[in-house]
Structures are given as C-alpha cells and as structure tokens.
Amino acid sequence: MKLSKKQFEKLLQGNRLILSFVGMSNIGKTYCAEKLHDVGFKHINCDDLIEAKLVPILNRLGYSGIEDVSRWMGQPYDKRFTANQEKYLSFEKEVMEDVFAQIKNGKMQNTVIDTTGSVVHTSRNICDRLKRCSMVIYIDVSENMKEKMFRQYLEEPKPVIFGDIYNPRNDETAKQTLRRCYRKLLSLRSTLYAEYADVKIPREAIEENMNVYQFISLIKQPL
C-alpha cells in the first residue's frame, strides 16, 4: 500500500496505520517493530506465532524456543529438512491468514506486522494481500553485510526456508554448499522483497541510538 506523507500522517494520527516489515532473518525487523511498540503500535510477531503452533511438535522432542525450532527443522542437508520446512510454511500461511482476518474484521489499531524472512515463500497471493492491506517496508541488506549475516546464521541458527535453492554439488562439503546456496537465497529474497516493498530502508540507515520519531521519518519516504 503506497502512501503519501499526508495519508501516512492521517492514518497514524487516526490509529489506523498498518505497517509490515520484510527482510532477511537477523536484519533487525523485530528491533524496529519494538521501537514502534513503545509508542503504542500493536506488534504482531509472526515468528512467535509460528513457534506457538509448533509447540506440540517441539514438546514431544523436549524442545522449546526459537533455537530449538531451528534444531527441529535442521539444515538443508538433513533428511528431515524438506518435510519440516513444508510444515513450517504451512503454519506460516495459517498465521498470515489469521492476521488478514484481524484486519478484515476491523480489529486493528496502529499495527506493525513483523514478518518472517520466509514470508515471500508462502505464496504470491499472501504477499499481494499483505501489500494491499499494509505499507510494506523492506529493510535492505548491503553486500558487505551478507557475509556477516551468514556467520550469524551459523552461530545463532534461526529456521531458514531454502525452498528449492539448496542444490549440492559432488565437489563441495556440506558447509561449502550451504554458503553458496545461502548467498543465492539472499539474492532471490532481495528481489522478492523489493518487488513487494512500498519503502526500502538500508539497514545501515537504522542507527542503534535512533529514536522512534527519527525512525518513523525514515519510513515515510516513498520507494
């Protein structure tokens, strides 16, 4: 949903502004959403909602928390990965349908939808609907941040949907394949995030000491 600055302000002051953050895991979507929550925005954390749906499965394995969601899903070279990423995506689609139902029922105040990195893998229909009902803000990752993100992904695993991007070669180790395919995944997702975005913000523009009003001024800017 593209908004002029005037439309943005009118919805914000009327407590009817709906924003969505898209971008890769660990890029800072939740950090930004929490800034808005501090000034009265409802924060819908899709990661938490998916994790809640996974609780019965995780409990049977003695797992809990986002790190154990990653442990349950595994890495793309694990046999369980394909089935588990499909299960994760099915729950993500349910979560998005729940969000759309809330919006349709008029139960939204100023709200920020903190999507997962994999929202662009759900379906084009879901992404189109997200764009129609909210102003989509893409937090972009620069080339020099991608290697840092890969290291962080290995050190602090989060559930990452690869779709059909993971394609091992005989002359590679599992880690080499993961590194190559993760970069391909970043490139694919960057294209998809940009396609749906109404506003694109470079991650470097979001300063750690930035107050919420400075941040809001960033997201008022058109793409």
C-alpha positions in Angstrom: 0.0 0.0 0.0 1.7 3.1 -1.2 1.0 6.2 1.0 1.8 9.8 0.6 3.2 11.6 3.6 -0.2 13.2 4.2 -2.0 9.8 4.0 0.6 8.3 6.3 0.1 11.0 8.9 -3.7 10.8 8.7 -3.7 7.0 9.3 -1.0 7.4 12.1 -3.0 10.0 13.9 -6.2 8.1 13.4 -4.7 5.0 14.9 -5.3 3.1 11.7 -1.8 2.7 10.2 -0.8 -0.8 9.4 2.9 -1.4 8.6 4.7 -4.6 7.6 8.4 -5.2 7.9 10.0 -7.6 5.4 13.7 -8.7 5.1 16.1 -11.5 6.0 16.3 -13.0 9.4 18.6 -11.1 11.8 18.3 -7.9 9.8 16.5 -6.0 12.5 12.8 -6.3 11.8 11.9 -7.1 15.4 14.2 -4.4 16.7 12.3 -1.8 14.6 8.9 -3.2 15.5 9.7 -3.0 19.2 10.5 0.7 18.7 7.1 1.3 17.3 5.5 -0.9 20.0 7.0 1.5 22.6 4.8 4.3 21.2 1.6 2.3 21.1 1.8 0.2 18.0 0.4 -3.3 18.3 3.3 -5.7 17.4 2.4 -8.9 15.6 5.5 -11.1 15.8 5.0 -13.8 13.2 8.0 -15.8 14.4 6.4 -16.1 17.8 3.0 -17.1 16.4 4.5 -19.8 14.3 6.6 -21.1 17.2 3.3 -21.3 19.2 1.8 -23.5 16.6 4.9 -25.7 16.7 4.8 -26.2 20.5 3.0 -29.6 20.4 5.6 -30.9 18.0 8.5 -29.4 19.9 7.3 -30.6 23.2 7.3 -34.2 22.0 11.0 -33.8 21.3 11.8 -31.9 24.5 12.4 -28.8 22.5 11.4 -25.1 23.2 12.4 -21.7 21.9 13.5 -20.3 18.5 16.8 -22.1 18.7 15.1 -25.4 19.1 12.7 -24.6 16.2 15.9 -24.4 14.1 17.1 -27.6 15.6 13.8 -29.3 14.8 13.9 -28.0 11.2 17.5 -28.9 10.6 19.8 -27.8 7.8 19.0 -28.3 4.1 21.4 -31.3 4.0 19.4 -33.1 6.8 16.9 -35.7 5.7 14.2 -34.2 7.9 14.6 -30.7 6.4 12.3 -30.9 3.3 9.3 -32.2 5.3 9.9 -29.9 8.2 10.2 -26.7 6.1 6.9 -27.6 4.4 5.3 -28.0 7.9 6.8 -24.6 9.0 5.5 -22.9 5.8 2.0 -24.4 6.4 1.9 -22.8 9.8 3.3 -19.5 8.5 0.4 -19.5 6.0 -2.1 -20.1 8.8 -0.5 -17.2 10.8 -0.8 -14.8 7.8 -4.4 -15.8 7.3 -5.1 -15.1 11.0 -3.5 -11.6 10.5 -5.6 -10.9 7.4 -8.7 -12.0 9.3 -8.0 -9.5 12.1 -7.6 -6.7 9.6 -10.8 -7.7 7.7 -12.7 -7.7 11.0 -11.5 -4.1 11.7 -9.7 -5.2 14.9 -6.5 -3.3 14.1 -5.1 -0.2 15.7 -1.8 1.2 14.6 -0.1 -2.1 14.0 3.3 -3.4 12.8 3.4 -6.9 11.2 6.8 -8.3 11.9 7.0 -11.0 9.2 9.5 -13.8 9.0 12.3 -13.9 6.4 10.4 -16.6 4.6 7.1 -14.7 4.1 8.0 -14.4 0.4 8.0 -18.2 0.2 4.4 -18.6 1.3 2.6 -17.7 -1.9 2.2 -14.7 -4.3 -1.4 -14.5 -3.1 -0.4 -13.9 0.5 2.3 -11.4 -0.4 -0.1 -9.5 -2.7 -2.6 -9.3 0.1 0.0 -8.1 2.6 0.8 -5.3 0.2 -2.8 -4.4 -0.3 -3.6 -4.2 3.4 -0.4 -2.6 4.8 2.5 -0.4 3.9 5.4 -2.8 3.3 8.8 -1.7 4.5 11.8 -3.6 3.2 14.9 -3.5 5.4 17.6 -4.0 2.8 20.9 -5.7 3.4 24.1 -4.4 1.7 26.6 -6.7 0.0 29.2 -6.1 2.8 26.6 -7.3 5.4 25.9 -10.6 3.7 29.0 -12.5 5.0 28.3 -11.2 8.5 24.7 -12.5 8.2 26.0 -15.9 7.1 28.3 -16.1 10.1 25.5 -15.0 12.4 23.2 -17.6 10.9 25.8 -20.4 11.7 26.4 -19.1 15.2 22.8 -18.3 16.1 20.7 -20.5 13.9 17.1 -19.5 13.1 14.7 -21.5 11.0 15.5 -20.7 7.4 13.4 -21.8 4.4 15.5 -22.5 1.4 12.8 -23.7 -0.9 14.5 -25.4 -3.9 17.6 -23.1 -3.7 19.7 -25.7 -1.9 21.5 -27.7 -4.7 24.5 -29.7 -3.5 27.5 -30.4 -5.8 29.7 -33.5 -5.6 32.9 -31.4 -5.2 31.6 -29.5 -2.2 31.4 -30.1 1.5 28.0 -29.5 3.2 29.3 -26.2 4.6 30.5 -25.0 1.2 27.2 -25.9 -0.4 25.4 -24.1 2.4 27.5 -21.0 2.0 27.0 -20.9 -1.8 23.2 -21.5 -1.6 22.7 -19.1 1.3 24.1 -16.4 -0.9 21.7 -17.4 -3.7 18.9 -17.4 -1.2 19.8 -13.8 -0.2 19.8 -12.7 -3.8 16.5 -14.3 -4.6 14.8 -12.9 -1.5 16.2 -9.5 -2.1 14.5 -9.5 -5.5 11.2 -10.7 -4.0 11.3 -8.3 -1.0 11.9 -5.3 -3.4 9.1 -6.4 -5.6 6.5 -6.1 -2.8 8.1 -3.1 -1.0 6.5 0.3 -0.7 9.5 1.7 1.1 13.1 0.4 1.1 15.4 1.3 4.0 19.1 0.3 4.0 20.0 -1.4 7.3 22.9 1.0 7.7 20.4 3.9 7.9 18.9 2.5 11.1 21.2 3.7 13.8 21.3 2.0 17.2 20.6 5.3 19.1 17.9 6.4 16.7 14.7 7.4 18.5 11.3 6.2 17.2 10.4 9.5 15.7 13.5 9.6 13.6 12.7 6.0 12.5 9.2 7.0 11.6 10.6 9.8 9.4 12.6 7.2 7.5 9.6 5.0 6.7 7.5 8.0 5.5 9.8 8.2 2.4 8.4 6.6 -0.8 10.4 3.9 -2.6 
